[in-house]
Amino acid sequence: MGMLEDKVAIITGAARGIGRQEALSFAKEGCHLLINDLGCSLDGFGSERIADNIVKDIKKIGVKAVANYDSISNFQKAKEVVDQAISEFGKLDIVINNAGILRDRMSYNMTEEEWDDVISVHLKGTFNMCRHSAAYFREQGKSDKKFSGRIINAISDAGVLGNLGQLNYGAAKAGIAAMTLILSRELKKYATVNSVIQIARTRFTLNSSAQIARLMNKKDEKGFDIFDPANVIPIVIFLASNKAKKISGEVFRIAGDKCWILRGWHSVNRIDNNSKAFSPQVLGERIKQELLKGIPKKETVMEIFSQLVNM
């Protein structure tokens, strides 16, 4: 038996890239699938009915699959995606939120539309899918104490570390990370909720910068293909399985043969002023001389890449 035998999953953005790899891997683990994908270009324009292709490949593996072309950035359409999975398969166990677009631009050149569209697909779209699946998981959990749904959200180092030219994308991914923490608490009795940063060759990473695109084709000294998308799928399968029933509210990063766990905003230092309010002058001096002293250096996206390849 596979790790996901007879489970039912929705995977958004699953017709290409990591989403496609996830769908095929889930199918091999015995999972039935609803494949949601608009089939749009990287920047969100156009539409191709390419989800039908992955559905055919999944069925050859021996499990059930259906395609869906609704935009999850629309609240009602996202509900219809959830409803379709339940109608087609009789239940829903897992939701994987991958769908997204890129409209990279430096902040001082970014248009309102470029901001709104990226936030709409990534942040609102993930909320929509989480909102409707959470309602279903809660109802299931109330009637069956053994039930535990799974929500896994794709995020990015652009959100947790920051990356030039990705203000909209990074803000959306940071928002999804925060949403993950809150949802994990709200759904504690009914579902686990986790986020995953997956570093691999995709349309997103190959188009993020020329430097990163070059790195994506590198192998390590033993010839291991570090950025093969297949490398980043095991964490998602594990988190979707029954074996991960006690893991929730976490953010993981996976790349090549390495896996990290991340912690977000947390206190790293503190100063006290002996029961008196700070003055701006005193506070400013003590921030510089005490509060900032000895604190860990912030990570950068390129430092993460340097842990994977010789740059």
C-alpha positions in Angstrom: 0.0 0.0 0.0 1.1 3.6 -0.7 1.4 6.2 2.0 -1.8 8.0 0.6 -3.8 4.9 -0.3 -7.5 5.8 -1.0 -7.0 9.4 0.1 -8.5 12.3 -2.0 -6.5 15.4 -2.8 -6.9 18.7 -4.5 -3.7 20.0 -6.0 -3.9 23.5 -7.5 -1.4 24.6 -10.2 -0.8 20.9 -10.9 -0.6 20.7 -14.7 3.1 21.7 -14.9 6.2 21.9 -12.8 6.3 20.9 -9.1 2.5 20.6 -9.0 2.6 18.0 -11.8 5.4 16.1 -10.1 3.4 16.1 -6.9 0.2 14.9 -8.7 2.0 11.9 -10.3 3.8 11.1 -7.1 0.6 11.2 -5.1 -1.1 8.9 -7.7 1.7 6.4 -7.2 1.0 6.5 -3.5 -2.6 5.5 -4.2 -4.2 9.0 -3.9 -7.2 10.1 -6.1 -6.8 13.6 -7.4 -8.6 16.7 -8.6 -6.2 18.7 -10.7 -6.9 22.4 -10.7 -5.0 24.6 -13.2 -6.0 27.5 -15.5 -3.2 26.6 -17.9 -2.1 30.2 -18.0 1.3 31.7 -18.7 3.8 32.5 -16.0 2.4 36.0 -15.7 -1.2 34.8 -15.5 -2.4 35.5 -19.0 -4.0 33.1 -21.4 -5.4 29.7 -20.8 -4.8 26.2 -22.1 -6.7 23.0 -21.1 -3.5 21.2 -20.1 -4.9 19.7 -16.9 -6.6 17.1 -19.1 -3.1 15.8 -20.0 -2.0 15.1 -16.5 -5.3 13.6 -15.7 -4.7 11.0 -18.4 -1.3 10.2 -17.1 -2.7 9.8 -13.5 -5.4 7.4 -14.7 -2.8 5.2 -16.3 -1.3 4.7 -12.8 -4.6 3.2 -11.7 -6.2 5.9 -9.6 -9.1 8.3 -10.3 -8.5 11.9 -11.4 -10.5 14.8 -12.7 -9.5 18.2 -14.1 -10.8 21.6 -13.0 -10.1 24.9 -14.7 -11.7 27.4 -12.2 -9.8 30.3 -10.9 -9.2 29.8 -7.2 -8.8 33.6 -6.8 -12.6 33.7 -7.0 -14.2 32.9 -3.6 -17.2 31.1 -5.1 -15.2 29.2 -7.7 -12.8 28.0 -5.0 -15.8 26.6 -3.2 -16.9 24.8 -6.4 -13.4 23.2 -6.6 -13.8 21.8 -3.1 -17.4 20.7 -3.8 -16.4 19.0 -7.1 -13.8 16.9 -5.3 -16.3 15.8 -2.7 -18.9 15.1 -5.3 -16.6 13.2 -7.6 -14.8 11.1 -4.9 -17.2 11.2 -1.9 -14.7 12.9 0.4 -11.7 15.2 0.6 -8.6 14.6 2.7 -5.8 16.8 1.4 -5.5 20.3 -0.2 -2.2 21.4 -1.7 -2.0 25.1 -2.6 0.5 25.7 -5.4 -1.3 27.9 -7.9 0.4 31.2 -8.6 1.7 33.8 -11.1 4.7 36.1 -11.2 4.7 39.8 -12.1 8.2 40.8 -10.9 9.1 44.4 -10.8 11.1 46.8 -8.5 8.7 48.5 -6.1 9.1 51.9 -7.6 8.0 50.6 -11.0 5.3 48.2 -10.0 1.8 48.9 -11.1 -1.3 48.5 -9.1 -2.5 45.7 -11.4 0.8 43.8 -10.9 0.4 44.1 -7.2 -3.3 43.2 -7.1 -3.1 40.2 -9.5 -0.3 38.5 -7.7 -1.9 39.0 -4.3 -5.2 37.8 -5.7 -3.9 34.5 -7.0 -1.4 33.7 -4.3 -2.8 35.1 -1.0 -6.5 35.3 -1.7 -6.5 32.1 -3.7 -4.8 30.2 -0.9 -7.2 31.8 1.6 -10.2 30.8 -0.6 -9.1 27.1 -0.8 -8.2 27.0 2.9 -11.5 28.6 3.9 -13.7 26.2 2.1 -11.7 23.1 2.8 -11.4 24.1 6.5 -15.2 24.3 6.7 -15.5 20.7 5.3 -12.7 19.4 7.5 -14.3 20.9 10.6 -17.6 19.2 9.8 -15.9 15.9 9.2 -13.9 16.2 12.4 -16.9 17.0 14.5 -18.6 13.8 13.3 -15.5 11.6 13.2 -13.0 12.2 16.0 -10.3 10.1 14.0 -10.6 12.4 10.9 -7.7 14.7 10.3 -7.5 16.7 7.1 -4.3 18.1 5.5 -3.5 21.5 4.1 -0.1 22.2 2.6 0.8 25.6 1.3 3.6 26.4 -1.1 5.5 29.4 -0.1 8.9 30.9 -1.0 12.1 32.3 0.5 11.0 35.6 -1.2 8.4 35.8 1.5 10.4 34.7 4.6 13.8 36.1 3.6 12.9 38.8 1.0 14.1 39.0 -2.6 14.6 42.1 -4.8 12.0 42.7 -7.4 9.4 40.4 -5.8 7.5 42.8 -3.4 4.1 41.5 -4.5 5.1 37.8 -4.6 7.1 38.0 -1.3 4.3 39.8 0.5 1.8 37.2 -0.6 4.1 34.3 0.4 4.8 35.9 3.8 1.0 36.3 4.3 0.5 32.6 3.5 3.2 31.7 6.1 1.3 33.7 8.7 -2.0 32.2 7.6 -0.4 28.7 8.0 0.4 29.5 11.7 -3.1 30.8 12.5 -5.0 28.1 10.6 -3.0 25.4 12.4 -4.3 26.7 15.7 -7.8 27.2 14.5 -8.0 23.7 12.9 -6.1 21.9 15.6 -8.9 19.4 16.1 -9.7 18.9 12.5 -6.6 19.2 10.2 -2.9 19.9 10.1 -1.6 23.0 8.2 2.0 23.4 7.1 3.9 25.4 4.5 6.8 24.2 2.3 9.5 26.1 0.4 10.6 23.9 -2.5 13.7 24.9 -4.4 13.8 23.3 -7.8 13.9 24.0 -11.5 10.5 25.4 -12.4 9.1 28.2 -14.6 9.2 30.4 -11.6 12.9 29.9 -10.6 14.2 29.8 -14.2 12.6 33.2 -14.8 13.4 34.8 -11.4 17.0 36.0 -12.4 19.7 35.1 -14.9 22.0 34.1 -12.0 19.5 31.7 -10.4 18.6 30.2 -13.8 22.3 29.4 -14.3 22.5 27.8 -10.9 19.5 25.6 -11.6 21.4 23.5 -14.1 24.3 22.8 -11.7 25.1 19.4 -10.1 27.1 18.7 -7.1 30.6 17.2 -7.1 29.1 13.7 -7.1 26.9 14.5 -10.1 23.7 14.7 -8.1 21.1 16.9 -9.8 20.4 19.2 -6.9 17.5 21.1 -8.5 15.5 18.2 -10.0 11.9 18.8 -9.0 11.5 15.2 -7.9 13.8 15.9 -5.0 11.3 18.3 -3.3 8.2 16.0 -3.4 8.9 13.6 -0.5 8.2 16.3 2.2 4.8 16.9 0.7 3.9 13.2 0.5 5.0 12.8 4.1 3.0 15.9 5.4 -0.1 14.7 3.5 0.1 11.2 5.1 -1.2 9.8 8.4 2.4 9.6 9.6 2.4 13.5 10.0 -0.8 13.8 12.1 1.1 15.6 14.9 3.0 18.0 12.7 1.2 21.3 12.1 2.0 25.0 11.9 5.5 24.4 10.6 7.4 25.9 7.7 9.9 23.6 5.9 12.4 24.2 3.1 13.6 21.4 0.9 16.2 21.4 -1.9 18.3 18.6 -3.4 19.4 16.4 -0.5 18.7 19.0 2.2 15.7 19.8 4.4 15.3 22.7 6.8 12.7 23.8 9.4 12.2 27.5 9.8 11.0 29.7 12.5 9.5 33.1 11.7 9.4 36.3 13.6 10.6 35.8 17.1 12.3 37.9 19.8 16.1 37.8 19.6 17.0 40.5 22.1 15.5 42.9 24.6 16.3 46.0 26.6 14.5 47.3 29.7 14.3 50.8 31.1 13.5 50.2 34.8 9.8 51.0 34.9 10.2 54.3 33.0 9.1 55.0 29.4 12.0 55.5 27.0 12.8 58.9 25.6 13.6 58.9 21.9 17.2 59.9 22.6 17.8 57.1 25.2 16.0 54.5 23.1 17.9 55.4 20.0 21.2 55.1 21.8 20.4 51.8 23.5 19.0 50.3 20.3 22.4 51.0 18.6 24.6 50.0 21.6 22.6 47.1 23.1 19.6 45.9 21.2 21.3 45.3 17.9 24.5 44.0 19.5 25.3 40.3 18.8 22.0 39.4 17.1 22.2 36.8 14.3 22.8 38.0 10.8 19.8 37.9 8.5 19.8 35.1 5.9 19.5 35.9 2.2 18.2 33.9 -0.7 21.6 33.7 -2.3 23.1 32.4 1.0 20.7 29.5 0.8 21.8 28.8 -2.7 25.4 28.9 -1.7 24.7 26.0 0.7 23.6 24.0 -2.3 26.1 24.8 -4.9 29.5 26.4 -5.2 28.8 30.0 -6.3 
